[in-house]
Amino acid sequence: MTDNKITQAAVLEALSSVMDPELGKDIVAANMVSDIKIDGANVSFRFTLTTNACPLKEELEANARAAAEAIPGVGDVTVEMDSRVPQSKGLPDKEPIPNVKNTIAVASGKGGVGKSTVAVNLALALKKSGARVGLVDIDVYGPSVPIMMGIDEDLKATEDEMIIPNEQYGIKVVSVGFMLKGDTALIWRGPLVMQLVTQFLKGVSWGALDYLVIDMPPGTGDAQLTLAQTIPLSGAVIVSTPQDVALMDARRAIKMFGEVNAPILGVVENMSYFECPHCNEKTEIFSTGGAEETSKRYEVPFLGKIPLDPVIREGGDTGRPIVVADPDSQHSKVFVDIAGKVASTLSVLALA
């Protein structure tokens, strides 16, 4: 026994000095501390993050431990870390998808910028953090997710005609590509496309998901605007390459989501540079830095630069995306970092 009796109130007071800089609150005020137990001089408590992908996880844990250890009379401190993703507030005029906490649109102003590559690896990086993740491919005219995820199966349905998603790498996946055979083209007019999209979002037995990543069609035309107005979005990730024509279209995409009051979670610059595997010299094939400048201009987060590298392309072509094929590579770490930033921003928006 120590002379200073340790109380739960003392532990809470100490932990209230630890700030989560992203939420702008201390961890006690943010309801991140629970299950405080005191056994003589030993203290334990549960520290619940808003996402296990939090880039400040280790720093926050260390600060919480240090704050508890600084209490007079405290001996050992045990911190049990876990996470609970908050429910997105969404848009008030949109009906949420049952049991889905957050919906993330991955979009681009034009095709050919690697939007699907980002969507697939973002979903896998979120899954890697321990989250429950779904991926829906509504790029109806060029669905590539089945190939990238290595899935060649038809969709099935429940007795009440709810679509059962296919699963791969722990992610639930739905794509119009599962309905097409070979090089068959989907030639549908707008109303039929919208019916399909609605079915894929709300007519699927998703189960409980922390994040549903939505691979959007490229462009900013009527179809894309209608989709953005219909889908209950928590936020959007904009993908661009560095050259001017792609950036111009990316800016249009940012404005389009602004028109429907969907938050921009950030901009990704894909194919930012090529690094020679022999001499490690970087070549800016499509220029570089344009997406970062665009993010500054429109005051939205810049999420990161993804290099132009054959291993990323090969991963998509073979159905083993880089986050799965080589999880410890620098390329995978870029996607994990992007996922952490996206998850953190969603938490801030949900708890604001």
N, C-alpha and C positions, 0 to 999 in steps of 0.2 A: 504493500500500500504506500502511496505517496502522500505528502502533506497536503498537496493541492488536489482536491477532489475534481475529477474531470467530469464535466456535464455535457449533455447534448447541446445545450444552448451555447456553451463555449466552443464546441466544434463548429456549429453553424456560423457563429460570429467569425471564427477564423477563416472558414471557407468562403464567407461573403466578401473577403478581400481579393478573391481570385476572379478576374474578369474574363469573359469570353469576348474578345475584341470584335468578332463578327456579329454577334447578337447585340453587343453594346450593353450587356447586363452582366452582373456577377452570377456565378453558377448557382447560388442559392436562390436568388430572385428568379432565375430562369428555370427553377424546379428541376435542376439536374442532379441534386443530391438527395439520397434517400437511404433507408435501412442503416442508420447510424447505430453502431453497437460499441459499448464500452466495457472492457473486461480488465479491471484494475488499471494498469498504465497503458494498456493496448487499445487502440481505436481502429475500427473498420467502418467503411461506408461504401455505398454504391454510387458511382458517378456515371450518369446516363447522358451520353452525347445525343445530339439531334441527328447525327449520321456517323456511322463508323468510318466513312470516307473523309472525315474532317481532317484537313491538312495540319491542324494545330493539336491533334490528339495527344501526342507525346508531351508537348509543351504544357498543355492544360493538366494532364495527369501529374506531371512533375511539380507544377505550381500548387496543385491541390494537396499533394503529399507533403510538400515543404510547409504549407500553411498549417496543416494538422500537426506536423512534427514540432512546430514552433510553440505549441500550447504548453505552458509549464506543466511538467510532470508526465508528459506523454512519452511512452516507450516506442513500441512497434506500431506502424501504421500500415493497414492493408486497404488498398483501393481496388474495388471490383469494377472494372470498366465494362459498360455495355452501351447499346444505342437503341433509340426508338425514333424512327422517322416521323415527323409531325405531318398532319393532314394539311394539304394545300388548301388555302382559302378559295382558290379558283376564281372564276368570274361569276358574279351574282346571277347573271341571266343564263348561265349554262348549267345543264343537269350533269352532275358528276357521274363518272363511271363507277358502279358499285364496287366497293372494296379496293379501289385504286387510290392511293394517297396523292401521287404526283404524276402529272403527264408532261412529258418533255418533247416538244417538237424539234426535230433536227431538220433544218431547211437551208436552201440556197437560192440565190437569185437566178442561177442558171445551172444547166446540167454539166457534168464532166468535172466537177470540182472535188469529188471524193466524199460527197455527203453520206452515202450509204456506208462507206468505210468508217467514217466518224461515228455514225449511229450505232453500228454493230460493236465497235470497240468501246464506245462509251457505255453501252449496255453491259458488256462483259466486265468492264472495270468497276461499274457499280455493283455487279454481282460479286466480284472479287472482294469487295469491302464487307460482304455479308448481307447485303440487301436482297429483297425479293424483287425480281425484275422481269418485266415482259417487254417484248419487242414486236411492234406491228409495222408492217411494210405496206404503206398506202401509196407508194409510188406506182400507180396503176399501169402506167405505160412502159415502165422499165424496171420491174421488180428484180432486184439482185440479191436480196437478203437470203433466199433459200440456198443459193450457191455459196455465198460468203459464210453461212452458218453450217454448210455441209448437210443440208436436210433435203431428202427426196421422198417425201411422203404426202399422201393426200390428207386433207383435213377431214376429221370425223365430227359427229355431232351427238349430243345427248338426246335422250328420249323427248325432251321438251324443245328440241331443235336449237340448242345453244352450241356454238362452235367450240370444239375442244382444241386448244392450241397444241401444236407440236412442241417438243422440248429438246433442247440441245445445250450442252454446257451449263445446265441448271437454269436456263432461261426459257420462258414460254414464248413461242413465236407464232405469229399469224402473218401470212403474206398472200397477196393475190397470185403470186408465183406458184403457190401450191395448187391453184386451179387451172394452170396452163400446162400444156404438154409441149416439150421441145421448144421450137421457135415460134409457136403460135402467138399471134398478135391479139391484144385486147382492143377491140374497136367498139367503144361504147360512148354514148353521148353523156353530157353532164349529169342529168337526173339519175341515170343508172349508176354512174360513178359514185354519186352522193349516197345512194341507197347502200352500195357495197361498203363504203367507208363507215357509215352508221352501223351496219351489221358487224363489221370487223371490230368496232370499238365497244359497242354496247350489247352486241349479241354473242359475245364470247364468254365462256366460263373461265375468266382469268384467275379466279380465286383472289386471295389477299396479296396485293402488290404494293411495295414501297414506291416503285417507279415504273411507269410505262413509257418506253422510248418510242417515239413515232417518227418513222422515216417518211418525210413528206415528199410529194412530187416537187421537182425543181421548178423555179419560175415564180412570177408574181402576177399571174393573170387571174381571170375570174374564178377559175377552178380552185386555185390556191387560196384566194381571198375567201371564197365560200367555205372551204375547209377550215380555215383559221377562225371563221365566224361560228362554225358549227361545233368544232371540237372544244371540249372544256380544258383549255390549256393552263398549266401552271407556269409555263415559260417556254422560251424558244432559244435554241442554239443556232447561230448563223455560221455556215461554212463557206469559206471563199478561198480562192487562190490569190497570189499577190498581184497579178497583172490588172491593169486598169479596167478592162472590160468586165472582169469578174467582180471587181470591187464596186463598180457602178451598180451592178445587179444586186450585190449584197446590200448596198445602201437602200435599194428599193425594198428589199425583203425586210430590213429593219423598220422602214416606214410603214410597210404593210401590217406588221404585227403591232406597231404603235396605233394604227387605226382601229384595231379590234381590242386594244387595251391589254394585250398579252405581254408580260414582262420579257425583256431580252436578257437571257441569262449570260450571254457573252458571245464573242466572235472567235472562231478558230481559223487560223491561217494554215491551210493544207498545201502540200507541195512547196513549202517555204524555201527549201534549199536542197541541194544534193551534196552529200558528203562522200568523197571518193574513199572506197574501202581500202585502198592501197596507201595513199598518202595523207588521208584525213583532211584534205583541202575541201572547203565548202564552196560550191558554185551556186549562185542565185540565178537559176535558170529562168524563172518567171518574175525576176525582181524579188524584193522581200520587204517586209515591214508595212505594206499597204494596209493589211487588215488591222494591225495595231493602231495605225493612224486613224483608220475609220472608227475604231472603238472609242478613241479619244474624241473625235469630232462629234460623235453622237452620244458621248458620255455613257457608254455601256462597257461592261467588263471585257478585257482581252483575256482569253482562256489559254492561249498557247500556240506554238508553232509546231507543225508536224512535217518532217522532212519528206522529200520525194525519194523513196527507197524501194528497191525491188522486193525486199523481204515483206514489206507491208502489202504490196500488190499480190505477191505469191500467196500470202496467208488468206487473202480474200478469194483468190482463184481456187484454192485447194480446200476450202471449207474449214480452215484452221486459222482464224484471225490472230494477229500478232500477240494480243493480250493472252491468248490461250497457247499459241505455239511457242512463244518465248517470253514468259511472264516476267523474267528478270532483266530483259533487255532495256536499253535506254528508250527505245520506241514505245514499249509497253508502259514505261514509267511516265511518258508524256501523257498518254491516255488516262492513266490512273490519276495524275495530277489534275487533268481537265475534269475528270469525274468528281474529284474532291471539291473543286471550286464550284461546280454545278450544284452538287448536293448541299454545300454550305449556303449558297445563295438561296436555294429553295427553302432551307430551314429558316433563314432570316426573314424571307417573305411570309412564310407560314406563321411565324411567331411575332411579326410586327404588330 
